[in-house]
Amino acid sequence: MAAIGYVTRNGEGFKGQIRTLSIRTDVEIVPNNRRTNDVQPHYRVLAGGVEIGAGWLRQSETTGNTYVSLSLAAPEFGPRRLYANLGRAAGQEDDDTFAIIWNALD
Protein backbone atom coordinates (compact mmCIF):
# COMPACT_ATOMS: atom_id res chain seq x y z
CA MET A 1 0.00 0.00 0.00
CA ALA A 2 1.36 3.37 -1.00
CA ALA A 3 1.08 6.65 0.87
CA ILE A 4 -0.20 9.36 -1.48
CA GLY A 5 0.05 12.11 1.11
CA TYR A 6 0.24 13.05 4.74
CA VAL A 7 -2.03 14.99 7.07
CA THR A 8 -1.86 16.26 10.63
CA ARG A 9 -4.78 16.47 13.00
CA ASN A 10 -6.10 20.04 12.95
CA GLY A 11 -8.77 20.49 15.61
CA GLU A 12 -11.61 18.13 14.66
CA GLY A 13 -10.24 17.61 11.14
CA PHE A 14 -6.95 17.12 9.31
CA LYS A 15 -4.72 19.27 7.12
CA GLY A 16 -1.83 18.31 4.85
CA GLN A 17 -0.96 17.41 1.27
CA ILE A 18 -1.68 14.85 -1.40
CA ARG A 19 1.58 14.14 -3.24
CA THR A 20 1.85 11.76 -6.17
CA LEU A 21 4.09 11.77 -9.25
CA SER A 22 1.73 14.16 -11.05
CA ILE A 23 -0.35 15.79 -8.27
CA ARG A 24 0.76 18.08 -5.47
CA THR A 25 -2.00 19.88 -3.60
CA ASP A 26 -2.90 21.02 -0.12
CA VAL A 27 -5.82 19.10 1.31
CA GLU A 28 -8.18 19.62 4.23
CA ILE A 29 -10.39 16.93 5.74
CA VAL A 30 -13.08 18.83 7.63
CA PRO A 31 -15.99 17.58 9.75
CA ASN A 32 -19.35 17.38 7.96
CA ASN A 33 -21.41 19.45 10.37
CA ARG A 34 -24.54 18.88 8.27
CA ARG A 35 -24.53 15.08 8.63
CA THR A 36 -28.09 13.94 9.40
CA ASN A 37 -27.94 10.16 8.84
CA ASP A 38 -25.54 7.18 8.76
CA VAL A 39 -25.15 7.24 4.97
CA GLN A 40 -23.73 10.76 4.83
CA PRO A 41 -19.97 11.15 5.36
CA HIS A 42 -18.40 12.21 8.62
CA TYR A 43 -15.87 14.38 6.72
CA ARG A 44 -15.57 16.42 3.52
CA VAL A 45 -12.25 16.44 1.65
CA LEU A 46 -11.25 19.78 0.13
CA ALA A 47 -8.36 20.77 -2.13
CA GLY A 48 -7.99 24.47 -2.83
CA GLY A 49 -11.50 25.03 -1.50
CA VAL A 50 -12.97 22.50 -3.98
CA GLU A 51 -14.62 19.35 -2.62
CA ILE A 52 -12.81 16.28 -3.99
CA GLY A 53 -14.14 13.59 -1.69
CA ALA A 54 -15.57 12.42 1.58
CA GLY A 55 -14.56 10.39 4.62
CA TRP A 56 -16.34 7.97 6.90
CA LEU A 57 -15.38 6.72 10.34
CA ARG A 58 -14.93 2.95 10.25
CA GLN A 59 -13.98 0.35 12.84
CA SER A 60 -11.31 -2.26 12.16
CA GLU A 61 -12.67 -5.80 12.37
CA THR A 62 -9.32 -7.11 13.63
CA THR A 63 -8.27 -4.48 16.18
CA GLY A 64 -11.48 -2.60 16.88
CA ASN A 65 -9.65 0.70 16.27
CA THR A 66 -11.49 3.56 14.56
CA TYR A 67 -10.03 4.99 11.35
CA VAL A 68 -11.09 7.31 8.52
CA SER A 69 -11.93 5.76 5.13
CA LEU A 70 -11.70 8.20 2.20
CA SER A 71 -13.27 8.29 -1.25
CA LEU A 72 -11.64 10.81 -3.62
CA ALA A 73 -12.62 11.89 -7.14
CA ALA A 74 -11.28 14.62 -9.41
CA PRO A 75 -10.40 14.85 -13.12
CA GLU A 76 -6.70 14.73 -12.19
CA PHE A 77 -7.21 11.25 -10.72
CA GLY A 78 -8.64 9.85 -13.95
CA PRO A 79 -12.04 8.23 -14.48
CA ARG A 80 -12.05 6.10 -11.31
CA ARG A 81 -12.45 7.04 -7.69
CA LEU A 82 -9.47 6.67 -5.39
CA TYR A 83 -10.03 4.90 -2.11
CA ALA A 84 -7.71 5.48 0.82
CA ASN A 85 -7.52 5.26 4.60
CA LEU A 86 -5.86 7.49 7.14
CA GLY A 87 -3.29 5.36 8.91
CA ARG A 88 -0.28 5.74 11.11
CA ALA A 89 2.54 7.34 9.12
CA ALA A 90 5.60 5.06 8.96
CA GLY A 91 8.43 6.29 11.15
CA GLN A 92 6.27 8.94 12.82
CA GLU A 93 6.08 9.11 16.58
CA ASP A 94 3.59 11.98 16.48
CA ASP A 95 0.11 10.58 17.23
CA ASP A 96 -1.44 13.41 15.21
CA THR A 97 0.37 12.62 11.92
CA PHE A 98 -1.32 10.26 9.44
CA ALA A 99 -0.53 8.89 6.00
CA ILE A 100 -3.19 8.88 3.28
CA ILE A 101 -2.80 5.23 2.32
CA TRP A 102 -4.09 4.46 -1.16
CA ASN A 103 -5.96 1.17 -1.54
CA ALA A 104 -5.04 0.01 -5.05
CA LEU A 105 -7.36 -3.02 -4.87
CA ASP A 106 -10.62 -1.06 -4.89
C-alpha positions in Angstrom: 0.0 0.0 0.0 1.4 3.4 -1.0 1.1 6.7 0.9 -0.2 9.4 -1.5 0.0 12.1 1.1 0.2 13.1 4.7 -2.0 15.0 7.1 -1.9 16.3 10.6 -4.8 16.5 13.0 -6.1 20.0 13.0 -8.8 20.5 15.6 -11.6 18.1 14.7 -10.2 17.6 11.1 -7.0 17.1 9.3 -4.7 19.3 7.1 -1.8 18.3 4.9 -1.0 17.4 1.3 -1.7 14.9 -1.4 1.6 14.1 -3.2 1.9 11.8 -6.2 4.1 11.8 -9.2 1.7 14.2 -11.0 -0.4 15.8 -8.3 0.8 18.1 -5.5 -2.0 19.9 -3.6 -2.9 21.0 -0.1 -5.8 19.1 1.3 -8.2 19.6 4.2 -10.4 16.9 5.7 -13.1 18.8 7.6 -16.0 17.6 9.8 -19.3 17.4 8.0 -21.4 19.5 10.4 -24.5 18.9 8.3 -24.5 15.1 8.6 -28.1 13.9 9.4 -27.9 10.2 8.8 -25.5 7.2 8.8 -25.2 7.2 5.0 -23.7 10.8 4.8 -20.0 11.1 5.4 -18.4 12.2 8.6 -15.9 14.4 6.7 -15.6 16.4 3.5 -12.2 16.4 1.7 -11.3 19.8 0.1 -8.4 20.8 -2.1 -8.0 24.5 -2.8 -11.5 25.0 -1.5 -13.0 22.5 -4.0 -14.6 19.3 -2.6 -12.8 16.3 -4.0 -14.1 13.6 -1.7 -15.6 12.4 1.6 -14.6 10.4 4.6 -16.3 8.0 6.9 -15.4 6.7 10.3 -14.9 2.9 10.2 -14.0 0.4 12.8 -11.3 -2.3 12.2 -12.7 -5.8 12.4 -9.3 -7.1 13.6 -8.3 -4.5 16.2 -11.5 -2.6 16.9 -9.7 0.7 16.3 -11.5 3.6 14.6 -10.0 5.0 11.4 -11.1 7.3 8.5 -11.9 5.8 5.1 -11.7 8.2 2.2 -13.3 8.3 -1.3 -11.6 10.8 -3.6 -12.6 11.9 -7.1 -11.3 14.6 -9.4 -10.4 14.8 -13.1 -6.7 14.7 -12.2 -7.2 11.3 -10.7 -8.6 9.8 -13.9 -12.0 8.2 -14.5 -12.1 6.1 -11.3 -12.5 7.0 -7.7 -9.5 6.7 -5.4 -10.0 4.9 -2.1 -7.7 5.5 0.8 -7.5 5.3 4.6 -5.9 7.5 7.1 -3.3 5.4 8.9 -0.3 5.7 11.1 2.5 7.3 9.1 5.6 5.1 9.0 8.4 6.3 11.1 6.3 8.9 12.8 6.1 9.1 16.6 3.6 12.0 16.5 0.1 10.6 17.2 -1.4 13.4 15.2 0.4 12.6 11.9 -1.3 10.3 9.4 -0.5 8.9 6.0 -3.2 8.9 3.3 -2.8 5.2 2.3 -4.1 4.5 -1.2 -6.0 1.2 -1.5 -5.0 0.0 -5.1 -7.4 -3.0 -4.9 -10.6 -1.1 -4.9 
